[in-house]
Amino acid sequence: MASNVLSTPSTFEEWSTQDVKQWIQRWNAEFNISQSTIDNVLPKIDMYQVNGMALLYLGKNDLLSFQISSGDADIVMERIQHLYKEPTGVSKNDTSSKSSPKKPKMQDDDQDNKQNDSNSKDLSTTTFTEGYLQTKGQEVYICLQKGNNYTKMAIDATCTVYQLKQKYLAKSQQEKKSNDDDSNIDDMVLLFMGKVLEDKRTLMDYKIGYTNITTIFVAHRIRSKESGNKSTKHKPSSGEAAGVLFVNKTDNSEHILYVDVNMTILELKKVYKSYLIKQFESKQMNKQAQILYEQSLSFECSGQKFAEKSILKDCGIGMTELQYIFVSFGAMKQEEKENDDDYINKIYKMSAKEHKEVSVIKQSFEKSIKSAAFQKSVKEITPKFKAVSKAKLDQIKSYPQIQDIAKELTSEHSKKANTYTKKILNTPPTGKLGQDTNTTLHVISNIFKSTGEECVFYDSRQGHKLIAGDSGCAIHEAFEKNKPFTLRLKNMQGLYGVSDNDMKDDTNKLIEMQSAIDNGVEHPTLTHVKHKLSAALGVKKERIRITEVFSGSDCFKYTVDSLTFQEKQRMIQGDPTRRLAQQFQQFKELKIHPLLFRPAFDVANFDKKGDKSFVGASSKFQVGPANMKREYTQPTGWTRYGLKVLGKYNDDKWLHPFNDAGNWWRAFHGTKRAQVYNVDPADAMANIHNNGFLPAQRAAYGPGVYCSPKPPTAEGYAAEVTMDIQDNNNGNIQTQRKKFKFMLQVAVKPGANTLTPRSNDNVWSVQNKDNIRAYGILIKEVP
């Protein structure tokens, strides 16, 4: 007996929750009930704040929901009735004892009530009292709990559960506690003492309000996607559902969902994860939501872990009205990312169509990477990758960001350069090559005009200062058709196909991607990057060409085919950096070629020391070190305007004095803008004109910078312009139209590995762009 166990309070109906727990802890000794059953019951007593008065209203079904066996439930019910008849700590014959309270007369639990019109009075401002709640008439106090939100109100005990939902929803919206989950009243579930409250029943039917157990849990009903879908392997939902209390093992937070027990464990994980993300996003906790997108969930139910394909009801979920599931969080595996729609959409930021595309490319790439040619390329790139990356990073450090260009366009220096350019172009060219530098500038200007661009001229000797002048760009770079952008990321997080190991050390992944570029093989990660760039820049993915990747953060060098003047202006005005930051989680910066948005030429780069007329010249020379000389043929009929290159490098022997043993080989580079990308051997030279001195990645003579030691070969690809020239002959001004051709004279560093193996005496492909230097502009008048 419990009469000597609890001396105070004097009667069982005055027991606190702690008193009830002390009594339950005696079950093993007094009623021979197992300790495991006691351990299951105690958390429920705390959850529902069961005190002595509440024991009066517990039925056998309530005890069964506490995970007590039927036999033990009968024993406990008998002892509760005994307590009711003989209060604890008081003798039967003690006349001073308080009389036990009478049970309120309640409607039959199985009787359905018709929906009543609610004429309840809102007493939400009423304070709650401790212990038994005394209410006026049939009004009862309740507290509805949803997550960490509590809504208090007083309401007529005869109102239906559905009316209570309506009142709760209205009050929550008024107090701005609701979110989209609450908007559908049919998906709202109320639970009390572990039971689901039916819409047509009244609060009185469930004995709500007659004790201080006033908390009603608000759950969100989640319907299985499999329910009613005859095409699936699972049976349609039979309407069976259960409340699931998710306990986060990290912070002990709790959430209740009411779910279809025909769901799989995997589907329940997705549902719960989506629910949590939605909660974070509704509270503007975007960082927490972003972290959760990239985490995997692990469930533990009744001490067990179940396979993800298991059906909930087969795992015992639904045997009781409220089931505990303990949740752990960890990093997602690659296969999980592939099958998680939220991850694909929110982290990868890919549509279903894009995801399908990269998945197909991934399968194809996994075969390509095993080829001997690919593995050979990887071995060739690996030893020098870090050194090459450092050099490339050093090169782009001086490159501006797009906002720098936008700022410069309105600067005082830019205004002075525009004025200087107008002065040059308003002075008619004479056409007298070798005597009139102005003619050369008109030729350059007309070359750019023919492609829809305008070149600005300036003279740094007069204090003019433009980004292009400070960037160290060589003259030939102005003629590159598609000048590059460089996207820099802090790391590759959020890119498709990037593993946790790649995040720790990105070198192998970058080498793999560079090898794919060199071999013309589609790479899933690069395809994903192009999709993101397309979305940020507003250009079609097919126009984007990633030409290089290198480390120093993660750098992707790319071009956009045939950017129009209007597109460039739109980029300057719109500044795509914000959109890039939205697409790439780890966006660092966007570096651009200094001449991308406006070709600029510093006339101070001319050097009269290098001027020379080849009108009557046709000599041939052997140039280079003694053991690797190459033939140099003078460009007959051309006039050279020297560029200021002496003193620019470590020494001048590569160019001056002529015929020094340290001289580099001589060659010629055309600048005409060709449109051919895939060429046969006969058209290999056209690749020079796609990207100027940028290496051609897929060409007949191997990847590299294309040039020719034969002037006639290069002349076939020289830019040609027609313009009006004015000849002032003793005051007699004559205007006539003339044609001029334009190409560059270059020097190529001698070396056994300078040219690709497929280069020949007519076509050279220089493997490293740093091994070729322009030192003169060649102009020729043609019929």
PAVEXKE-273477 format. One record per residue (C-alpha): z, y, x; residue number from 1. Coordinates in steps of 0.02 Angstrom, whole numbers, plus 50000, padded with zeros to 5 digits. Last residue first. Example, Ala and Ser with C-alpha at 12.3 -4.5 7.8 and 13.67 -1.06 7.14 Angstrom:
# PAVEXKE-273477
REC     Z     Y     X seq
REC 50357 49947 50684   2
REC 50390 49775 50615   1
# end
This chain:
# PAVEXKE-273477
REC     Z     Y     X seq
REC 44817 52354 52281 783
REC 44983 52330 52370 782
REC 45103 52451 52456 781
REC 45238 52361 52553 780
REC 45425 52384 52560 779
REC 45550 52285 52666 778
REC 45736 52325 52657 777
REC 45832 52276 52814 776
REC 45987 52188 52883 775
REC 46027 52053 52754 774
REC 46150 51921 52813 773
REC 46151 51730 52792 772
REC 46287 51613 52856 771
REC 46417 51678 52735 770
REC 46315 51601 52593 769
REC 46354 51427 52660 768
REC 46225 51290 52632 767
REC 46071 51391 52681 766
REC 45918 51314 52597 765
REC 45764 51348 52700 764
REC 45586 51329 52638 763
REC 45430 51330 52748 762
REC 45485 51236 52904 761
REC 45587 51114 52799 760
REC 45754 51105 52708 759
REC 45802 50935 52636 758
REC 45945 50908 52757 757
REC 46024 51071 52698 756
REC 46025 51212 52823 755
REC 46173 51275 52925 754
REC 46231 51101 52978 753
REC 46149 51093 53150 752
REC 46178 51278 53176 751
REC 46092 51445 53193 750
REC 46159 51583 53079 749
REC 46023 51653 52966 748
REC 45963 51834 52977 747
REC 45882 51924 52832 746
REC 45738 52040 52790 745
REC 45743 52087 52608 744
REC 45601 52103 52482 743
REC 45505 52239 52388 742
REC 45325 52256 52333 741
REC 45241 52420 52287 740
REC 45107 52467 52163 739
REC 45031 52641 52147 738
REC 44996 52763 52008 737
REC 44923 52934 52054 736
REC 44977 53114 52054 735
REC 44891 53242 52165 734
REC 44971 53404 52219 733
REC 44856 53521 52316 732
REC 44976 53632 52412 731
REC 44910 53576 52581 730
REC 44902 53394 52525 729
REC 45056 53361 52417 728
REC 45043 53180 52365 727
REC 45141 53137 52209 726
REC 45184 52957 52165 725
REC 45187 52875 51994 724
REC 45260 52701 51985 723
REC 45216 52516 51980 722
REC 45345 52388 52032 721
REC 45339 52217 52116 720
REC 45487 52108 52165 719
REC 45449 51984 52305 718
REC 45428 51802 52254 717
REC 45256 51770 52327 716
REC 45308 51882 52471 715
REC 45436 51751 52524 714
REC 45299 51623 52557 713
REC 45186 51751 52643 712
REC 45330 51807 52757 711
REC 45365 51630 52822 710
REC 45545 51602 52881 709
REC 45592 51570 52698 708
REC 45748 51594 52593 707
REC 45855 51492 52472 706
REC 46044 51502 52469 705
REC 46119 51329 52447 704
REC 46117 51168 52346 703
REC 45983 51045 52403 702
REC 45797 51065 52436 701
REC 45736 51027 52259 700
REC 45870 51132 52176 699
REC 46027 51105 52074 698
REC 46168 51218 52130 697
REC 46069 51368 52194 696
REC 46190 51458 52307 695
REC 46221 51640 52267 694
REC 46117 51751 52379 693
REC 46007 51809 52237 692
REC 46064 51714 52082 691
REC 45907 51664 51990 690
REC 45789 51741 52116 689
REC 45822 51623 52258 688
REC 45792 51479 52139 687
REC 45608 51527 52129 686
REC 45587 51464 52308 685
REC 45592 51284 52245 684
REC 45430 51303 52145 683
REC 45325 51175 52238 682
REC 45476 51062 52256 681
REC 45504 51054 52067 680
REC 45614 51179 51980 679
REC 45755 51176 51855 678
REC 45819 51352 51827 677
REC 45660 51454 51805 676
REC 45681 51632 51743 675
REC 45631 51724 51902 674
REC 45700 51897 51941 673
REC 45603 51957 52095 672
REC 45716 51982 52246 671
REC 45625 51889 52385 670
REC 45720 51841 52542 669
REC 45644 51836 52715 668
REC 45694 51746 52876 667
REC 45751 51776 53055 666
REC 45861 51657 53156 665
REC 46023 51726 53226 664
REC 46028 51810 53395 663
REC 46162 51755 53521 662
REC 46037 51714 53658 661
REC 45979 51895 53647 660
REC 45797 51910 53594 659
REC 45830 52077 53504 658
REC 45985 52169 53561 657
REC 46052 52163 53430 656
REC 46053 52050 53277 655
REC 46180 51906 53296 654
REC 46233 51993 53456 653
REC 46317 52131 53356 652
REC 46497 52076 53374 651
REC 46646 52042 53260 650
REC 46552 52107 53108 649
REC 46514 52280 53037 648
REC 46476 52360 53203 647
REC 46290 52352 53173 646
REC 46257 52324 52987 645
REC 46194 52493 52928 644
REC 46031 52444 52845 643
REC 45859 52475 52921 642
REC 45710 52525 52813 641
REC 45568 52407 52856 640
REC 45384 52439 52820 639
REC 45272 52291 52779 638
REC 45090 52257 52827 637
REC 45127 52105 52937 636
REC 45300 52031 52915 635
REC 45337 51977 53095 634
REC 45346 51789 53118 633
REC 45508 51718 53190 632
REC 45501 51539 53253 631
REC 45665 51446 53274 630
REC 45768 51414 53431 629
REC 45898 51277 53437 628
REC 45936 51231 53620 627
REC 45912 51404 53696 626
REC 46008 51494 53560 625
REC 45906 51590 53431 624
REC 45735 51669 53412 623
REC 45563 51610 53464 622
REC 45441 51750 53429 621
REC 45280 51779 53331 620
REC 45179 51940 53331 619
REC 45078 52007 53184 618
REC 45108 52194 53188 617
REC 44985 52322 53124 616
REC 45079 52379 52970 615
REC 45246 52312 53036 614
REC 45332 52481 53032 613
REC 45513 52488 53089 612
REC 45677 52568 53035 611
REC 45832 52482 53106 610
REC 45894 52630 53207 609
REC 45864 52737 53052 608
REC 46016 52660 52970 607
REC 46028 52664 52781 606
REC 46199 52617 52710 605
REC 46240 52802 52685 604
REC 46123 52792 52536 603
REC 46263 52700 52445 602
REC 46185 52594 52309 601
REC 46261 52555 52139 600
REC 46216 52424 52010 599
REC 46316 52455 51851 598
REC 46410 52325 51749 597
REC 46405 52182 51873 596
REC 46403 52284 52034 595
REC 46587 52266 52076 594
REC 46582 52079 52034 593
REC 46720 52046 51910 592
REC 46899 51984 51924 591
REC 46985 51924 51766 590
REC 47173 51905 51781 589
REC 47322 51789 51763 588
REC 47293 51682 51608 587
REC 47419 51539 51596 586
REC 47404 51501 51411 585
REC 47215 51528 51411 584
REC 47132 51572 51246 583
REC 47247 51715 51193 582
REC 47252 51784 51371 581
REC 47062 51780 51372 580
REC 47061 51880 51210 579
REC 47172 52013 51290 578
REC 47067 52015 51449 577
REC 46906 52040 51349 576
REC 46907 52231 51370 575
REC 46822 52294 51210 574
REC 46739 52450 51282 573
REC 46686 52371 51446 572
REC 46636 52209 51360 571
REC 46534 52299 51228 570
REC 46447 52399 51363 569
REC 46401 52239 51454 568
REC 46334 52163 51294 567
REC 46228 52318 51259 566
REC 46155 52316 51436 565
REC 46106 52135 51412 564
REC 46188 51989 51501 563
REC 46049 51873 51557 562
REC 46147 51714 51590 561
REC 46335 51732 51601 560
REC 46406 51689 51771 559
REC 46559 51591 51825 558
REC 46692 51577 51958 557
REC 46842 51478 51899 556
REC 47002 51507 51999 555
REC 47165 51411 51987 554
REC 47306 51502 52080 553
REC 47242 51515 52256 552
REC 47130 51366 52230 551
REC 46942 51355 52205 550
REC 46812 51323 52072 549
REC 46629 51369 52088 548
REC 46470 51395 51987 547
REC 46531 51389 51807 546
REC 46378 51433 51705 545
REC 46399 51518 51536 544
REC 46242 51544 51433 543
REC 46260 51376 51343 542
REC 46434 51426 51283 541
REC 46359 51564 51177 540
REC 46431 51737 51203 539
REC 46580 51822 51120 538
REC 46677 51844 51281 537
REC 46840 51763 51224 536
REC 46765 51624 51117 535
REC 46633 51582 51248 534
REC 46763 51584 51386 533
REC 46867 51459 51288 532
REC 46719 51343 51259 531
REC 46670 51360 51443 530
REC 46846 51309 51497 529
REC 46835 51154 51385 528
REC 46669 51108 51464 527
REC 46747 51129 51636 526
REC 46889 51012 51586 525
REC 46768 50881 51517 524
REC 46655 50882 51672 523
REC 46467 50876 51653 522
REC 46381 50814 51811 521
REC 46260 50926 51908 520
REC 46313 50850 52073 519
REC 46380 51010 52150 518
REC 46468 51058 51988 517
REC 46547 50884 51969 516
REC 46604 50893 52151 515
REC 46685 51061 52115 514
REC 46775 50984 51965 513
REC 46843 50838 52067 512
REC 46896 50955 52205 511
REC 46989 51060 52076 510
REC 47076 50906 52005 509
REC 47124 50845 52178 508
REC 47198 51014 52227 507
REC 47298 51046 52067 506
REC 47464 50978 52130 505
REC 47611 50974 52009 504
REC 47504 51018 51859 503
REC 47377 50887 51909 502
REC 47518 50758 51908 501
REC 47562 50810 51730 500
REC 47382 50778 51681 499
REC 47239 50900 51650 498
REC 47103 50822 51540 497
REC 47089 50971 51422 496
REC 47166 51132 51481 495
REC 47334 51190 51410 494
REC 47420 51205 51578 493
REC 47294 51235 51716 492
REC 47401 51350 51824 491
REC 47426 51536 51853 490
REC 47246 51560 51798 489
REC 47111 51668 51879 488
REC 46940 51691 51798 487
REC 46809 51754 51921 486
REC 46656 51842 51851 485
REC 46489 51828 51939 484
REC 46331 51931 51949 483
REC 46187 51854 51856 482
REC 46026 51925 51927 481
REC 46084 51956 52103 480
REC 45989 52110 52162 479
REC 46141 52217 52197 478
REC 46211 52074 52301 477
REC 46070 52096 52426 476
REC 46138 52263 52483 475
REC 46305 52188 52537 474
REC 46464 52211 52438 473
REC 46615 52269 52541 472
REC 46710 52318 52385 471
REC 46741 52498 52432 470
REC 46563 52557 52397 469
REC 46551 52462 52233 468
REC 46716 52538 52177 467
REC 46641 52711 52195 466
REC 46683 52855 52311 465
REC 46578 53010 52338 464
REC 46649 53113 52481 463
REC 46482 53177 52544 462
REC 46468 53039 52675 461
REC 46493 52913 52534 460
REC 46321 52960 52468 459
REC 46285 52901 52292 458
REC 46148 52813 52195 457
REC 46164 52738 52022 456
REC 46052 52596 51970 455
REC 46004 52578 51787 454
REC 45976 52410 51708 453
REC 45851 52346 51579 452
REC 45764 52222 51694 451
REC 45615 52333 51739 450
REC 45737 52477 51760 449
REC 45821 52382 51902 448
REC 45660 52366 52002 447
REC 45617 52546 51958 446
REC 45776 52611 52040 445
REC 45744 52512 52199 444
REC 45565 52578 52211 443
REC 45625 52756 52178 442
REC 45754 52735 52318 441
REC 45618 52676 52438 440
REC 45508 52826 52393 439
REC 45656 52942 52429 438
REC 45665 52873 52604 437
REC 45500 52962 52642 436
REC 45425 52943 52815 435
REC 45418 52755 52841 434
REC 45319 52732 52683 433
REC 45227 52885 52621 432
REC 45227 52853 52433 431
REC 45269 53035 52402 430
REC 45410 53001 52278 429
REC 45443 53136 52146 428
REC 45614 53222 52156 427
REC 45693 53204 51985 426
REC 45750 53030 52034 425
REC 45850 53093 52182 424
REC 45931 53239 52090 423
REC 45971 53129 51941 422
REC 46059 53005 52056 421
REC 46164 53143 52136 420
REC 46221 53205 51965 419
REC 46267 53028 51913 418
REC 46362 53003 52077 417
REC 46459 53165 52049 416
REC 46506 53109 51872 415
REC 46562 52940 51939 414
REC 46672 53022 52071 413
REC 46752 53131 51936 412
REC 46801 52976 51837 411
REC 46735 52928 51665 410
REC 46644 52770 51720 409
REC 46787 52733 51840 408
REC 46911 52695 51702 407
REC 46797 52566 51621 406
REC 46766 52487 51792 405
REC 46953 52475 51827 404
REC 46981 52401 51653 403
REC 46860 52262 51698 402
REC 46960 52208 51849 401
REC 46899 52256 52020 400
REC 46848 52149 52169 399
REC 46944 52182 52330 398
REC 47043 52020 52312 397
REC 46880 51929 52272 396
REC 46834 51897 52454 395
REC 47008 51845 52508 394
REC 47009 51714 52370 393
REC 46841 51647 52428 392
REC 46904 51632 52607 391
REC 47065 51546 52552 390
REC 46968 51424 52444 389
REC 46854 51379 52589 388
REC 47005 51341 52698 387
REC 47086 51237 52561 386
REC 46926 51140 52523 385
REC 46876 51102 52703 384
REC 46932 50921 52717 383
REC 46905 50881 52530 382
REC 46725 50937 52500 381
REC 46636 50801 52599 380
REC 46746 50661 52534 379
REC 46722 50720 52354 378
REC 46533 50724 52379 377
REC 46534 50545 52444 376
REC 46634 50492 52291 375
REC 46504 50570 52177 374
REC 46358 50489 52268 373
REC 46443 50318 52269 372
REC 46467 50322 52080 371
REC 46642 50300 52007 370
REC 46654 50480 51949 369
REC 46499 50457 51842 368
REC 46578 50322 51733 367
REC 46734 50423 51692 366
REC 46619 50572 51665 365
REC 46529 50487 51521 364
REC 46691 50449 51431 363
REC 46755 50625 51462 362
REC 46592 50701 51400 361
REC 46614 50607 51235 360
REC 46792 50671 51220 359
REC 46733 50847 51266 358
REC 46610 50847 51120 357
REC 46731 50769 50994 356
REC 46860 50901 51037 355
REC 46731 51038 51011 354
REC 46686 50971 50839 353
REC 46869 50953 50788 352
REC 46897 51134 50839 351
REC 46982 51171 51003 350
REC 47128 51283 51045 349
REC 47187 51158 51177 348
REC 47366 51206 51136 347
REC 47358 51251 50951 346
REC 47212 51149 50883 345
REC 47216 50997 50997 344
REC 47405 50995 50999 343
REC 47416 51011 50810 342
REC 47288 50872 50785 341
REC 47386 50752 50895 340
REC 47278 50603 50942 339
REC 47216 50657 51114 338
REC 47384 50737 51156 337
REC 47471 50572 51124 336
REC 47352 50482 51242 335
REC 47396 50607 51379 334
REC 47583 50579 51360 333
REC 47689 50714 51280 332
REC 47845 50775 51369 331
REC 48013 50736 51288 330
REC 48117 50767 51132 329
REC 48252 50661 51051 328
REC 48284 50644 50864 327
REC 48423 50548 50775 326
REC 48374 50486 50603 325
REC 48507 50476 50467 324
REC 48455 50409 50296 323
REC 48503 50486 50130 322
REC 48467 50394 49966 321
REC 48507 50224 50039 320
REC 48389 50077 50061 319
REC 48253 50208 50079 318
REC 48229 50185 50265 317
REC 48257 50001 50300 316
REC 48122 49989 50433 315
REC 48001 49907 50312 314
REC 48030 50056 50197 313
REC 47972 50173 50335 312
REC 47811 50079 50374 311
REC 47794 50028 50557 310
REC 47643 50093 50653 309
REC 47752 50197 50769 308
REC 47854 50045 50821 307
REC 48038 50060 50779 306
REC 48190 50116 50879 305
REC 48360 50051 50825 304
REC 48539 50116 50823 303
REC 48538 50145 50637 302
REC 48382 50251 50658 301
REC 48324 50319 50825 300
REC 48168 50427 50831 299
REC 48076 50493 50986 298
REC 47972 50651 50974 297
REC 47843 50712 51100 296
REC 47834 50892 51157 295
REC 47688 51008 51188 294
REC 47685 51088 51015 293
REC 47873 51111 51030 292
REC 47854 51230 51177 291
REC 47732 51338 51080 290
REC 47849 51342 50929 289
REC 47994 51397 51039 288
REC 47886 51537 51110 287
REC 47826 51586 50937 286
REC 47998 51616 50864 285
REC 47928 51737 50734 284
REC 48048 51663 50603 283
REC 47904 51588 50503 282
REC 47835 51521 50667 281
REC 47996 51429 50709 280
REC 48010 51350 50536 279
REC 47827 51301 50538 278
REC 47852 51217 50707 277
REC 48000 51121 50637 276
REC 47900 51059 50486 275
REC 47751 51013 50594 274
REC 47866 50909 50705 273
REC 47944 50826 50552 272
REC 47775 50782 50477 271
REC 47703 50721 50642 270
REC 47854 50610 50674 269
REC 47846 50546 50494 268
REC 47664 50501 50519 267
REC 47707 50401 50674 266
REC 47849 50311 50585 265
REC 47726 50262 50450 264
REC 47737 50333 50275 263
REC 47762 50218 50126 262
REC 47942 50281 50112 261
REC 47879 50445 50041 260
REC 47988 50582 50110 259
REC 48128 50699 50061 258
REC 48165 50806 50212 257
REC 48335 50863 50274 256
REC 48361 50961 50433 255
REC 48505 50959 50557 254
REC 48545 51048 50720 253
REC 48644 50945 50846 252
REC 48575 51048 50992 251
REC 48484 50917 51097 250
REC 48516 50764 50987 249
REC 48424 50847 50842 248
REC 48488 50760 50685 247
REC 48357 50727 50552 246
REC 48430 50688 50380 245
REC 48303 50588 50283 244
REC 48305 50585 50093 243
REC 48211 50441 50019 242
REC 48056 50407 49919 241
REC 47978 50269 49816 240
REC 47840 50336 49704 239
REC 47739 50178 49721 238
REC 47634 50256 49857 237
REC 47467 50173 49884 236
REC 47466 50019 49996 235
REC 47424 50045 50177 234
REC 47255 49995 50250 233
REC 47177 50157 50197 232
REC 47023 50178 50088 231
REC 47126 50171 49928 230
REC 47211 50334 49966 229
REC 47347 50348 49835 228
REC 47480 50389 49961 227
REC 47415 50379 50139 226
REC 47442 50563 50170 225
REC 47623 50530 50128 224
REC 47710 50664 50026 223
REC 47844 50771 50103 222
REC 47977 50836 49984 221
REC 48078 50978 50058 220
REC 48266 50960 50047 219
REC 48400 51074 49975 218
REC 48575 51005 49998 217
REC 48705 51039 49863 216
REC 48877 51091 49925 215
REC 49010 51106 49790 214
REC 49131 50972 49839 213
REC 49277 51082 49781 212
REC 49296 50977 49626 211
REC 49240 50995 49446 210
REC 49085 51091 49495 209
REC 48956 50953 49492 208
REC 49007 50801 49388 207
REC 48828 50735 49402 206
REC 48794 50742 49216 205
REC 48880 50913 49210 204
REC 48746 50982 49326 203
REC 48619 50936 49193 202
REC 48483 50805 49199 201
REC 48299 50841 49171 200
REC 48255 50881 49353 199
REC 48337 50728 49429 198
REC 48463 50758 49567 197
REC 48434 50648 49719 196
REC 48595 50565 49774 195
REC 48683 50574 49942 194
REC 48836 50662 49870 193
REC 48719 50794 49802 192
REC 48535 50807 49846 191
REC 48411 50934 49779 190
REC 48225 50908 49808 189
REC 48094 51045 49813 188
REC 47913 50986 49814 187
REC 47890 51022 49628 186
REC 47956 51198 49656 185
REC 47810 51241 49766 184
REC 47848 51405 49856 183
REC 47997 51334 49948 182
REC 47900 51267 50098 181
REC 47812 51435 50117 180
REC 47974 51519 50167 179
REC 48132 51569 50078 178
REC 48281 51663 50146 177
REC 48215 51834 50099 176
REC 48371 51872 49992 175
REC 48262 51899 49838 174
REC 48158 51749 49885 173
REC 48314 51644 49899 172
REC 48379 51707 49731 171
REC 48217 51666 49641 170
REC 48206 51494 49721 169
REC 48387 51455 49683 168
REC 48369 51507 49500 167
REC 48213 51402 49478 166
REC 48293 51253 49564 165
REC 48447 51271 49452 164
REC 48333 51270 49301 163
REC 48256 51107 49362 162
REC 48429 51033 49388 161
REC 48468 51071 49208 160
REC 48596 51197 49147 159
REC 48753 51130 49062 158
REC 48868 51176 49206 157
REC 48825 51360 49182 156
REC 48801 51442 49351 155
REC 48899 51524 49491 154
REC 48804 51560 49649 153
REC 48806 51539 49836 152
REC 48651 51520 49946 151
REC 48678 51453 50121 150
REC 48547 51453 50257 149
REC 48571 51348 50414 148
REC 48453 51212 50355 147
REC 48446 51228 50168 146
REC 48619 51229 50089 145
REC 48652 51265 49905 144
REC 48830 51318 49866 143
REC 48900 51292 49691 142
REC 49028 51372 49578 141
REC 49039 51311 49399 140
REC 49031 51402 49231 139
REC 49079 51295 49079 138
REC 49216 51408 49015 137
REC 49283 51512 49155 136
REC 49301 51412 49313 135
REC 49453 51348 49409 134
REC 49396 51270 49570 133
REC 49512 51140 49645 132
REC 49550 51175 49827 131
REC 49516 51340 49912 130
REC 49437 51484 49819 129
REC 49259 51547 49830 128
REC 49223 51733 49814 127
REC 49118 51793 49669 126
REC 48964 51893 49726 125
REC 48848 51756 49667 124
REC 48913 51770 49490 123
REC 48744 51761 49405 122
REC 48778 51728 49220 121
REC 48698 51575 49145 120
REC 48587 51582 48992 119
REC 48474 51444 49056 118
REC 48364 51372 48921 117
REC 48399 51188 48914 116
REC 48287 51043 48966 115
REC 48324 50892 48859 114
REC 48455 50778 48928 113
REC 48429 50602 48991 112
REC 48573 50481 48961 111
REC 48604 50357 49102 110
REC 48756 50446 49172 109
REC 48838 50453 49000 108
REC 48900 50629 48965 107
REC 49066 50678 49039 106
REC 49242 50695 48970 105
REC 49343 50771 49108 104
REC 49457 50645 49192 103
REC 49637 50681 49150 102
REC 49748 50747 49286 101
REC 49889 50641 49347 100
REC 50061 50693 49289  99
REC 50167 50771 49422  98
REC 50314 50670 49479  97
REC 50488 50722 49427  96
REC 50510 50571 49318  95
REC 50504 50455 49468  94
REC 50494 50281 49390  93
REC 50324 50238 49460  92
REC 50381 50298 49631  91
REC 50290 50438 49716  90
REC 50218 50438 49894  89
REC 50040 50411 49835  88
REC 50002 50428 49651  87
REC 50011 50268 49545  86
REC 49873 50254 49414  85
REC 49745 50352 49512  84
REC 49796 50270 49674  83
REC 49770 50100 49594  82
REC 49600 50155 49532  81
REC 49555 50204 49711  80
REC 49620 50035 49772  79
REC 49509 49940 49649  78
REC 49358 50046 49697  77
REC 49391 50007 49881  76
REC 49398 49819 49848  75
REC 49238 49823 49744  74
REC 49150 49924 49880  73
REC 49202 49796 50010  72
REC 49117 49658 49909  71
REC 48959 49762 49881  70
REC 48945 49806 50066  69
REC 48978 49985 50119  68
REC 48831 50087 50186  67
REC 48895 50253 50115  66
REC 48761 50236 49981  65
REC 48855 50080 49925  64
REC 49009 50187 49902  63
REC 48916 50307 49788  62
REC 48846 50160 49690  61
REC 49023 50097 49664  60
REC 49077 50261 49587  59
REC 49166 50409 49665  58
REC 49236 50533 49540  57
REC 49422 50511 49568  56
REC 49396 50506 49756  55
REC 49340 50686 49743  54
REC 49514 50742 49696  53
REC 49584 50666 49855  52
REC 49460 50757 49967  51
REC 49279 50717 50011  50
REC 49205 50856 50115  49
REC 49028 50788 50088  48
REC 48981 50781 50272  47
REC 49157 50742 50331  46
REC 49178 50595 50211  45
REC 49002 50538 50255  44
REC 49045 50537 50441  43
REC 49198 50425 50402  42
REC 49101 50294 50301  41
REC 48995 50216 50438  40
REC 49142 50199 50558  39
REC 49244 50116 50421  38
REC 49104 49991 50393  37
REC 49099 49954 50580  36
REC 49290 49930 50578  35
REC 49275 49790 50452  34
REC 49374 49794 50289  33
REC 49528 49681 50292  32
REC 49608 49782 50150  31
REC 49770 49844 50232  30
REC 49736 49834 50419  29
REC 49550 49870 50413  28
REC 49566 49997 50274  27
REC 49698 50101 50366  26
REC 49565 50219 50440  25
REC 49512 50256 50262  24
REC 49685 50328 50223  23
REC 49680 50439 50375  22
REC 49505 50498 50324  21
REC 49569 50540 50149  20
REC 49712 50642 50223  19
REC 49587 50737 50333  18
REC 49482 50778 50179  17
REC 49638 50851 50099  16
REC 49746 50754 49978  15
REC 49809 50850 49828  14
REC 49736 50724 49704  13
REC 49833 50589 49797  12
REC 50002 50659 49748  11
REC 50151 50710 49858  10
REC 50054 50801 49992   9
REC 50128 50742 50100   8
REC 50211 50576 50138   7
REC 50051 50487 50179   6
REC 50070 50309 50241   5
REC 50220 50257 50140   4
REC 50130 50246 49975   3
REC 49969 50178 50050   2
REC 50000 50000 50000   1
# end
